[in-house]
């Protein structure tokens, strides 16, 4: 390695760990965020922005070799987004609406991941970050992922119908090791109110890359899902799944519809109707009312339907009793419903539950 390259290598060795630590801090905050935990979480992640800011300033001050310009762009954009998120999080208590400010701060996580992900074939720590924890020391897996042509067509992350987050469009991840000779399970993951599929994709990509399934993250046509007019977004999602099925080999016997908050509620609205194509439902932090069974659900569809419900005991937006009622109502109607209530979870997305949901989905 030439001396001219050494300073850039040193910057990479500083910048990558700082970015990853910042992303883990944002993940931790997102998982445990609640009105009563905000100050404690800020104290727990304090200082992560200092190392990140120092590494980013050093990178911007360095005259990088031209051949490393793409790596510089990825790492600096990821660092800037993660640093913005941490800075905004620290300032959230001073906002007139601290919780909303904290949620806004966490939105930078997806931007940082999208900027960083192209480095996963080239930097082992980045590749490990985008795998489930149990797979991060699997040397054969890491070597196989690193050997895949990063320019291979029709795999990786992509946005269809417009840039990430475009209303009525969708984001997609197809594992880089996709083989058209076999059918691949499909997970359709729906964001919460005011969110978008381009951001929510990153809540599931780690598992899709590790376990090998196609991940589709739609964006609602309006500010949230068409709960009162299910045909609006329901027909749109059907069109998206059809489009994906035309280009990739999708397993029609393994199709999971899941979502967070309003996305979880829409998984009930759409998933309990007659003719729904999805084989499994997994509503998370969702609202539910027994009237749904009378006005929207089809009795034959519900009978035997696998439904995995996840809810937080501390959910301040949709009380856990709604989820308990959902389980009871669905079981009485003959659904194969299971319920997981998480003692320390508020109204936020529990990424640590993805593995259990997938174990259930792929085995039932």
C-alpha positions as CSV (number, residue, x, y, z in Angstrom):
1,X,0.0,0.0,0.0
2,X,1.4,3.4,-1.0
3,X,2.2,6.1,1.6
4,X,-0.3,8.3,-0.2
5,X,-3.0,5.9,0.7
6,X,-2.1,5.4,4.3
7,X,-3.8,8.5,5.7
8,X,-7.1,7.5,4.0
9,X,-6.9,4.0,5.5
10,X,-6.3,5.7,8.9
11,X,-9.4,7.8,8.4
12,X,-11.5,4.8,7.4
13,X,-10.3,3.0,10.5
14,X,-11.5,5.9,12.6
15,X,-14.7,6.8,10.7
16,X,-16.2,3.3,10.4
17,X,-16.2,2.4,14.1
18,X,-17.5,5.9,15.0
19,X,-20.4,5.6,12.5
20,X,-21.3,2.1,13.7
21,X,-21.3,3.1,17.3
22,X,-23.5,6.0,16.5
23,X,-25.9,3.8,14.6
24,X,-26.0,1.3,17.5
25,X,-26.8,4.2,19.8
26,X,-29.7,5.3,17.6
27,X,-31.0,1.7,17.5
28,X,-30.8,1.4,21.3
29,X,-32.6,4.7,21.7
30,X,-35.3,3.8,19.2
31,X,-36.0,0.5,20.9
32,X,-36.3,1.9,24.4
33,X,-37.7,5.4,23.7
34,X,-40.7,6.4,25.9
35,X,-41.6,9.7,27.6
36,X,-40.2,8.5,30.9
37,X,-36.9,7.2,29.4
38,X,-35.9,10.0,27.2
39,X,-33.5,11.8,29.6
40,X,-32.0,8.5,30.7
41,X,-31.4,7.4,27.0
42,X,-29.8,10.7,26.2
43,X,-27.4,10.3,29.1
44,X,-26.6,6.7,28.0
45,X,-25.6,7.7,24.4
46,X,-23.9,11.0,25.3
47,X,-20.4,11.3,23.8
48,X,-21.0,9.1,20.8
49,X,-21.3,12.2,18.7
50,X,-17.9,13.6,19.8
51,X,-15.8,10.8,18.3
52,X,-18.0,10.8,15.2
53,X,-17.6,14.6,14.7
54,X,-13.8,14.4,15.1
55,X,-13.5,11.6,12.6
56,X,-15.8,13.3,10.1
57,X,-13.8,16.6,10.4
58,X,-10.6,14.7,9.8
59,X,-12.0,13.0,6.8
60,X,-13.2,16.2,5.2
61,X,-9.8,17.8,5.8
62,X,-8.0,15.0,4.0
63,X,-7.1,15.0,0.3
64,X,-8.3,11.4,-0.4
65,X,-7.0,9.4,-3.3
66,X,-9.3,9.7,-6.3
67,X,-9.9,5.9,-6.4
68,X,-11.3,6.0,-2.9
69,X,-13.7,8.9,-3.6
70,X,-16.8,6.6,-3.6
71,X,-15.9,5.2,-0.2
72,X,-15.3,8.7,1.1
73,X,-18.8,9.7,-0.1
74,X,-20.5,6.8,1.5
75,X,-18.8,7.1,4.8
76,X,-19.0,10.9,5.1
77,X,-22.7,10.9,4.2
78,X,-23.4,8.1,6.8
79,X,-21.4,9.9,9.4
80,X,-23.2,13.2,8.7
81,X,-26.6,11.6,9.0
82,X,-25.8,9.7,12.2
83,X,-24.2,12.8,13.7
84,X,-27.3,14.8,12.9
85,X,-29.4,12.3,14.6
86,X,-27.4,12.2,17.7
87,X,-27.2,16.0,17.9
88,X,-31.0,16.3,17.4
89,X,-31.6,13.7,20.0
90,X,-29.5,15.6,22.6
91,X,-31.5,18.7,21.9
92,X,-34.9,17.0,22.0
93,X,-35.6,17.8,25.7
94,X,-35.5,21.5,24.9
95,X,-38.1,21.2,22.2
96,X,-41.7,22.2,22.9
97,X,-42.6,18.5,22.1
98,X,-39.7,16.5,23.2
99,X,-41.0,13.1,22.1
100,X,-41.8,14.2,18.6
101,X,-38.4,15.8,18.4
102,X,-36.8,12.5,19.5
103,X,-38.7,10.6,16.9
104,X,-37.6,13.0,14.2
105,X,-34.0,12.6,15.3
106,X,-34.2,8.9,14.9
107,X,-35.3,9.2,11.3
108,X,-31.7,9.9,10.4
109,X,-30.8,6.3,11.1
110,X,-32.3,5.2,7.8
111,X,-30.4,7.8,5.8
112,X,-27.2,6.8,7.5
113,X,-27.8,3.1,6.7
114,X,-28.6,3.8,3.1
115,X,-25.4,5.8,2.7
116,X,-23.3,3.1,4.5
117,X,-24.7,-0.1,3.0
118,X,-22.7,0.1,-0.3
119,X,-19.6,-0.4,1.8
120,X,-20.8,-3.8,3.1
121,X,-19.0,-5.8,0.4
122,X,-15.8,-4.0,1.0
123,X,-15.5,-3.5,4.8
124,X,-16.0,-6.5,7.1
125,X,-17.3,-4.4,10.1
126,X,-20.0,-2.9,7.9
127,X,-21.0,-6.3,6.5
128,X,-21.3,-7.6,10.1
129,X,-23.5,-4.7,11.1
130,X,-26.0,-5.6,8.4
131,X,-26.3,-9.2,9.7
132,X,-28.2,-10.6,12.6
133,X,-25.9,-10.8,15.7
134,X,-25.7,-14.6,15.6
135,X,-24.3,-14.6,12.1
136,X,-21.7,-11.8,12.5
137,X,-18.8,-14.2,13.2
138,X,-19.7,-16.7,10.5
139,X,-16.5,-16.5,8.5
140,X,-17.8,-18.6,5.6
141,X,-20.9,-16.4,5.3
142,X,-18.9,-13.2,5.4
143,X,-16.5,-14.5,2.8
144,X,-19.3,-15.5,0.5
145,X,-21.0,-12.1,0.8
146,X,-17.7,-10.3,0.1
147,X,-17.2,-12.5,-3.0
148,X,-20.5,-11.4,-4.7
149,X,-20.1,-9.0,-7.6
150,X,-21.3,-5.7,-6.1
151,X,-22.5,-4.6,-9.5
152,X,-24.8,-7.6,-10.0
153,X,-28.2,-6.5,-11.5
154,X,-31.6,-6.8,-9.7
155,X,-30.3,-7.5,-6.2
156,X,-29.6,-5.3,-3.2
157,X,-31.7,-2.3,-2.2
158,X,-33.8,-0.4,-4.7
159,X,-36.6,2.1,-4.8
160,X,-39.4,1.5,-7.3
161,X,-41.8,4.3,-8.5
162,X,-39.6,7.2,-7.3
163,X,-37.0,8.1,-4.7
164,X,-37.1,6.5,-1.2
165,X,-40.3,7.5,0.6
166,X,-42.3,8.5,-2.5
167,X,-46.0,8.3,-1.7
168,X,-47.6,5.2,-3.3
169,X,-44.2,3.8,-4.3
170,X,-42.1,1.1,-2.6
171,X,-38.6,0.1,-1.5
172,X,-37.2,-3.3,-2.0
173,X,-34.4,-5.5,-0.9
174,X,-33.4,-8.7,-2.7
175,X,-30.5,-10.6,-1.2
176,X,-27.3,-10.3,-3.2
177,X,-27.1,-14.1,-3.3
178,X,-30.5,-14.4,-4.9
179,X,-30.9,-17.6,-7.0
180,X,-33.9,-17.7,-9.4
181,X,-34.0,-21.5,-9.3
182,X,-35.7,-21.5,-5.9
183,X,-38.7,-19.7,-4.5
184,X,-38.0,-17.0,-1.9
185,X,-40.2,-16.0,1.0
186,X,-41.6,-12.5,0.9
187,X,-42.0,-10.1,3.8
188,X,-44.1,-6.9,3.2
189,X,-43.3,-4.5,6.1
190,X,-45.5,-1.4,6.5
191,X,-44.4,1.8,8.2
192,X,-46.2,3.7,10.9
193,X,-48.2,6.9,10.5
194,X,-46.2,9.7,8.8
195,X,-43.4,7.2,8.1
196,X,-42.3,5.8,4.7
197,X,-41.1,2.5,3.2
198,X,-37.7,3.8,2.3
199,X,-36.9,4.3,6.0
200,X,-38.8,1.3,7.3
201,X,-36.9,-1.1,5.0
202,X,-33.9,-0.8,7.3
203,X,-35.9,-2.2,10.2
204,X,-35.9,-5.6,8.4
205,X,-33.0,-5.6,6.0
206,X,-30.5,-7.2,8.5
207,X,-32.8,-10.2,8.8
208,X,-33.5,-10.4,5.1
209,X,-29.8,-10.4,4.3
210,X,-29.1,-13.0,6.9
211,X,-32.0,-15.4,6.4
212,X,-32.6,-15.0,2.7
213,X,-36.0,-13.5,1.9
214,X,-37.3,-10.7,-0.3
215,X,-38.3,-7.6,1.6
216,X,-40.8,-5.1,0.3
217,X,-41.5,-1.9,2.2
218,X,-44.4,0.1,0.6
219,X,-45.1,3.7,1.3
220,X,-48.7,4.7,1.9
221,X,-50.4,6.8,-0.8
222,X,-51.4,9.4,1.9
223,X,-49.9,10.5,5.1
224,X,-50.8,7.1,6.6
225,X,-52.5,3.9,5.5
226,X,-56.0,4.1,4.1
227,X,-57.6,2.4,7.1
228,X,-61.1,3.5,6.2
229,X,-60.7,2.8,2.5
230,X,-58.6,-0.3,2.4
231,X,-58.9,-0.7,-1.4
232,X,-56.8,2.4,-1.9
233,X,-53.5,1.1,-0.4
234,X,-54.6,-2.6,-0.5
235,X,-54.8,-2.6,-4.3
236,X,-51.6,-0.7,-4.5
237,X,-49.8,-3.3,-2.3
238,X,-51.2,-6.1,-4.5
239,X,-49.8,-4.3,-7.6
240,X,-46.4,-4.1,-5.9
241,X,-46.4,-7.7,-5.0
242,X,-47.4,-8.7,-8.5
243,X,-44.6,-6.5,-9.9
244,X,-42.0,-8.1,-7.7
245,X,-43.4,-11.6,-8.5
246,X,-42.9,-10.9,-12.2
247,X,-39.2,-10.2,-11.8
248,X,-38.2,-12.5,-8.9
249,X,-39.2,-16.0,-7.9
250,X,-41.5,-15.4,-4.9
251,X,-42.8,-18.3,-2.7
252,X,-46.6,-17.9,-2.8
253,X,-46.8,-20.2,0.3
254,X,-44.7,-17.9,2.5
255,X,-45.8,-14.3,2.3
256,X,-45.9,-12.3,5.5
257,X,-47.7,-9.0,6.0
258,X,-46.5,-7.0,9.0
259,X,-46.4,-3.4,10.1
260,X,-45.9,-1.0,13.0
261,X,-48.6,1.1,14.6
262,X,-50.9,2.3,11.7
263,X,-49.0,-0.2,9.5
264,X,-49.9,-3.0,12.0
265,X,-53.5,-1.9,12.1
266,X,-53.6,-2.0,8.3
267,X,-52.2,-5.5,8.4
268,X,-55.5,-6.4,10.2
269,X,-57.6,-4.4,7.9
270,X,-56.1,-5.8,4.7
271,X,-55.0,-9.2,6.0
272,X,-58.4,-10.4,7.4
273,X,-60.3,-9.7,4.2
274,X,-61.5,-12.3,1.8
275,X,-59.1,-13.0,-1.0
276,X,-56.0,-11.6,0.8
277,X,-52.9,-13.2,-0.7
278,X,-50.7,-13.1,2.5
279,X,-50.3,-16.4,4.3
280,X,-49.2,-14.9,7.7
281,X,-49.9,-11.6,9.6
282,X,-47.7,-10.0,12.2
283,X,-49.3,-6.7,13.5
284,X,-47.0,-4.8,15.9
285,X,-48.0,-2.0,18.3
286,X,-51.3,-1.9,16.4
287,X,-54.9,-0.7,17.2
288,X,-57.6,-3.3,17.0
289,X,-61.4,-3.2,17.6
290,X,-63.7,-6.3,17.6
291,X,-65.9,-4.5,15.1
292,X,-63.2,-5.2,12.5
293,X,-64.2,-8.8,12.6
294,X,-67.8,-7.9,11.8
295,X,-67.2,-5.3,9.1
296,X,-63.9,-6.3,7.4
297,X,-63.0,-9.9,8.2
298,X,-64.0,-13.0,6.2
299,X,-64.8,-15.9,8.5
300,X,-63.3,-18.5,6.1
301,X,-60.2,-16.4,5.7
302,X,-59.7,-16.0,9.5
303,X,-60.2,-19.7,10.3
304,X,-56.7,-21.2,10.8
305,X,-54.9,-18.0,9.7
306,X,-51.5,-17.7,11.4
307,X,-51.3,-14.3,13.2
308,X,-48.4,-13.2,15.4
309,X,-49.2,-10.2,17.6
310,X,-46.5,-8.1,19.3
311,X,-47.3,-5.2,21.7
312,X,-45.6,-3.3,24.4
313,X,-46.9,-3.3,27.9
314,X,-46.0,0.4,28.2
315,X,-47.5,1.5,24.9
316,X,-48.8,5.0,25.5
317,X,-50.6,5.4,22.2
318,X,-52.4,2.1,21.8
319,X,-52.8,0.4,25.2
320,X,-51.8,-3.3,25.4
321,X,-55.4,-4.2,26.2
322,X,-56.2,-3.7,22.5
323,X,-53.7,-6.4,21.5
324,X,-55.0,-8.8,24.2
325,X,-58.5,-8.2,22.8
326,X,-57.2,-8.9,19.3
327,X,-55.7,-12.2,20.3
328,X,-58.9,-13.3,22.2
329,X,-61.2,-12.3,19.3
330,X,-59.0,-14.0,16.6
331,X,-58.7,-17.2,18.6
332,X,-62.4,-17.3,19.1
333,X,-62.9,-16.9,15.4
334,X,-60.5,-19.9,14.8
335,X,-57.3,-18.1,13.9
336,X,-54.0,-19.6,14.9
337,X,-53.1,-16.4,16.8
338,X,-50.2,-16.0,19.2
339,X,-49.5,-13.0,21.4
340,X,-46.2,-11.6,22.7
341,X,-46.4,-8.7,25.2
342,X,-43.1,-7.1,26.0
343,X,-42.8,-5.6,29.5
344,X,-40.3,-2.8,28.7
345,X,-41.7,-1.8,25.2
346,X,-43.4,1.5,24.6
347,X,-44.9,2.7,21.3
348,X,-41.8,2.0,19.3
349,X,-40.5,-0.7,16.9
350,X,-39.0,-3.8,18.6
351,X,-36.3,-4.8,16.1
352,X,-35.2,-7.5,18.5
353,X,-38.5,-9.3,17.9
354,X,-37.9,-9.7,14.2
355,X,-36.0,-13.0,14.7
356,X,-38.8,-14.6,16.7
357,X,-41.4,-13.4,14.2
358,X,-39.4,-15.0,11.4
359,X,-38.9,-18.2,13.2
360,X,-42.6,-18.4,13.5
361,X,-43.3,-17.3,9.9
362,X,-40.8,-19.8,8.4
363,X,-41.9,-22.8,10.4
364,X,-45.7,-22.5,10.6
